[in-house]
Amino acid sequence: MADVVNKIIRGTFGRLWIDGELLANIKSFELKATMNYEAVQINGEFCEQQRYTGYSLAGTMTMHKINTLMANKVKAGMVNGQMPNIKLVGALADVDSNGSERVEVYSVTFDEVTLMKFENGTVGEEEVPFKAGGYKYIDTIA
């Protein structure tokens, strides 16, 4: 049982790259796939069935505020209508685990960026929700 406990992956070892640049200030990263279904009524059955129609990707990254990187990433696109093609790579490789996990997320669009935020007596953070057009695993943990 102790071996299983020591294999539980700790988020402390997570890393995130945005367009090839390592974000040293990353605090948390989450990417989720949501499956989309359409309701189908089958003749003679009372229970509604579900037909898979695709999926969507969305997530959130939270960073310690040290610069204006995220706002600068989309600043020109917000003004001229030509948003950049952003790619993220998330990695998780705990020293006690059975390997590492890396996922590439492409066609990333930010839902919002915080232009400025501060609060007396607190450490600055920036939360960036996003959507994506696709993903692929580069490495998985067996």
Number of C-alpha atoms within 10 A of each C-alpha: 5 6 8 8 9 12 13 12 17 14 14 11 12 19 20 24 16 16 12 11 10 14 14 12 16 18 19 16 19 12 18 12 14 11 11 12 13 11 10 11 12 10 7 6 8 8 10 9 12 12 10 10 9 10 12 13 17 18 17 16 16 16 19 16 18 11 11 13 11 18 17 12 16 20 16 13 12 12 9 8 10 10 16 15 11 17 18 20 21 20 21 22 19 18 13 13 16 14 13 18 17 19 18 17 21 18 14 22 18 19 12 13 18 12 11 9 9 11 7 6 6 7 9 13 16 22 18 17 17 18 20 21 13 15 18 11 12 13 14 13 11 8
